Amino acid sequence: MTQEFVAEIIRKALLMVLMCSAPMMLAALVVGIIVSVFQAVTSISEMTLVFIPKIIVVFLALVLFFPWITNTFLDFARWIFEGLPTMVH
């Protein structure tokens, strides 16, 4: 196993984690901005108002993107297992 191969595994793993977490992070970002604008317009300074919509939207995004996330993880695991013969020589 060469250093380049290990670096490729780490690079692909980090990219996979970023791709799989991106839908939930973007959903939370959008809802946070919308709620912040709503709070600024209405002068409501309730801190808990931000958390409930974010939790709901992140959960819905997770449910919506779960099949894609699962396929991404399975593709990565398949790539790792297919590369095992080249790793152990």
Secondary structure, DSSP 8 states (H G I E B T S, - for coil): --HHHHHHHHHHHHHHHHHHHHHHHHHHHHHHHHHHHHHHHHT---THHHHHHHHHHHHHHHHHHHHHHHHHHHHHHHHHHHTHHHH--
